[in-house]
């Protein structure tokens, strides 16, 4: 029996947030808006409640621009999250800039006991009847361009392939 699959693009304004559900389990890809720093309280958390989602298997942050991560910290503080997946440049930014949004996000994940997994090309993980595979960036990528170093994913659900590029060039 196949679980119901649902992919919702949340209306966050100038930003990105995608809610993937298989049955009662869910992943969030990005949670941001450049024009609305309250995006999680205004849009994302109500969408989770409306869909009866009380926990997230994980959150994928494709890259560190606010239009992709501005709402992540309030979500980490409001909903149990199993894993936070980030690209290598996001970790590097957090280490290089201790007052950056990246550092705040990663510190919150650590404070909440959420494992942070740096994800690069070739990494795979299962989510119920689906498989996530990272297509980009490669482990050895040297770039300071957040978009170029953005996570790109292929998600296979019930034999169907969905590709999500974040803001990768």
C-alpha positions as CSV (number, residue, x, y, z in Angstrom):
1,X,0.0,0.0,0.0
2,X,1.4,3.4,-1.0
3,X,1.4,6.2,1.5
4,X,-0.2,9.4,0.3
5,X,2.4,11.9,-0.9
6,X,1.8,15.6,-0.8
7,X,4.2,18.4,-1.7
8,X,3.0,21.9,-0.7
9,X,4.7,25.1,-1.7
10,X,3.9,27.4,1.2
11,X,3.0,31.0,0.5
12,X,5.8,32.8,2.2
13,X,6.1,35.9,0.0
14,X,9.6,36.6,-1.4
15,X,11.1,33.3,-0.2
16,X,11.0,29.5,-0.2
17,X,9.3,26.9,1.9
18,X,8.2,23.4,0.8
19,X,6.3,20.9,2.9
20,X,6.6,17.3,1.9
21,X,4.3,14.8,3.5
22,X,4.1,11.0,3.3
23,X,1.2,9.9,5.4
24,X,1.6,11.5,8.8
25,X,5.3,12.2,8.4
26,X,6.8,15.4,7.0
27,X,10.0,17.2,5.9
28,X,10.4,20.9,5.4
29,X,12.7,22.2,2.7
30,X,13.6,25.8,3.5
31,X,11.6,28.2,5.6
32,X,12.3,31.7,4.7
33,X,11.2,35.1,3.4
34,X,13.3,38.1,2.8
35,X,10.5,40.5,3.5
36,X,8.9,38.9,6.5
37,X,11.0,37.8,9.5
38,X,7.8,36.5,11.2
39,X,7.2,34.1,8.3
40,X,7.2,31.0,10.5
41,X,4.6,32.4,12.9
42,X,2.5,33.9,10.1
43,X,2.6,31.1,7.6
44,X,4.7,28.0,8.2
45,X,3.6,27.0,11.7
46,X,-0.1,27.5,10.9
47,X,0.4,25.3,7.7
48,X,1.9,22.6,10.0
49,X,-1.1,22.8,12.4
50,X,-3.6,22.8,9.5
51,X,-2.0,19.6,8.2
52,X,-2.0,18.1,11.6
53,X,1.8,17.9,11.7
54,X,3.2,17.9,15.2
55,X,6.7,16.9,14.5
56,X,9.1,17.1,11.5
57,X,11.3,14.3,10.4
58,X,13.7,17.0,9.4
59,X,14.4,20.4,7.8
60,X,16.6,20.9,4.8
61,X,18.2,24.4,4.5
62,X,19.4,24.6,0.9
63,X,21.5,27.7,1.7
64,X,21.9,30.6,4.1
65,X,20.0,33.4,2.4
66,X,17.3,34.8,4.6
67,X,14.6,34.0,1.9
68,X,15.4,30.4,2.7
69,X,16.2,30.3,6.4
70,X,14.6,33.3,8.2
71,X,11.8,31.2,9.7
72,X,13.9,28.1,10.7
73,X,14.9,29.2,14.3
74,X,11.2,29.7,15.5
75,X,10.3,26.4,14.0
76,X,13.1,24.6,15.8
77,X,11.9,26.1,19.0
78,X,8.2,25.3,18.3
79,X,8.1,21.8,16.7
80,X,10.2,18.7,17.5
81,X,12.6,18.2,14.5
82,X,14.5,15.0,13.9
83,X,17.4,16.3,11.8
84,X,18.7,19.5,10.2
85,X,20.5,19.1,6.9
86,X,22.7,21.9,5.6
87,X,25.3,22.5,2.8
88,X,29.0,22.8,3.8
89,X,29.1,26.6,3.1
90,X,26.4,27.2,5.7
91,X,28.6,25.5,8.4
92,X,31.6,27.4,7.2
93,X,29.7,30.7,7.4
94,X,28.6,29.9,11.0
95,X,32.2,29.2,12.0
96,X,33.6,32.3,10.2
97,X,30.9,34.7,11.4
98,X,29.8,34.2,15.0
99,X,27.0,36.7,14.8
100,X,25.5,35.5,11.5
101,X,22.1,34.0,11.0
102,X,23.8,30.7,10.2
103,X,25.5,30.6,13.6
104,X,22.2,31.5,15.4
105,X,20.4,28.7,13.5
106,X,23.1,26.1,14.2
107,X,23.4,27.1,17.8
108,X,19.6,26.8,18.2
109,X,19.7,23.3,16.7
110,X,22.5,22.2,19.1
111,X,20.6,23.8,22.1
112,X,17.4,21.9,21.0
113,X,19.4,18.6,20.6
114,X,18.7,18.4,16.9
115,X,21.5,16.7,14.9
116,X,23.0,18.8,12.2
117,X,24.1,16.9,9.1
118,X,26.3,18.6,6.5
119,X,25.1,17.2,3.2
120,X,26.9,17.0,-0.1
121,X,26.5,15.3,-3.5
122,X,25.9,11.6,-3.2
123,X,24.4,11.6,0.3
124,X,21.2,9.7,0.6
125,X,18.6,9.2,3.2
126,X,15.2,7.5,3.5
127,X,11.9,9.1,4.4
128,X,9.2,6.4,4.7
129,X,8.7,5.2,1.1
130,X,10.9,7.9,-0.4
131,X,14.6,8.4,-0.9
132,X,16.3,11.8,-0.8
133,X,19.6,12.1,-2.7
134,X,21.8,15.1,-2.7
135,X,22.9,16.1,-6.3
136,X,24.9,19.2,-5.3
137,X,27.3,20.5,-4.0
138,X,30.3,18.3,-4.3
139,X,32.4,17.8,-1.1
140,X,35.4,19.6,-2.4
141,X,33.5,22.7,-3.8
142,X,35.3,25.9,-3.1
143,X,32.8,28.8,-3.4
144,X,31.6,31.8,-1.4
145,X,28.5,32.1,-3.6
146,X,25.6,30.8,-1.5
147,X,23.4,30.1,-4.6
148,X,26.2,28.1,-6.3
149,X,26.8,26.1,-3.1
150,X,23.1,25.5,-2.5
151,X,21.8,22.0,-1.9
152,X,20.1,20.4,-4.9
153,X,18.0,17.3,-4.2
154,X,16.4,14.5,-6.1
155,X,13.5,12.9,-4.2
156,X,12.1,9.6,-5.4
157,X,8.6,8.7,-4.2
158,X,6.7,5.7,-5.4
159,X,9.0,5.5,-8.5
160,X,8.5,9.2,-9.4
161,X,11.4,11.6,-9.4
162,X,11.2,15.1,-8.1
163,X,14.1,17.5,-8.4
164,X,14.6,20.5,-6.2
165,X,17.4,22.9,-7.0
166,X,17.2,25.4,-4.1
167,X,19.0,28.3,-5.8
168,X,21.8,26.3,-7.3
169,X,23.0,27.7,-10.6
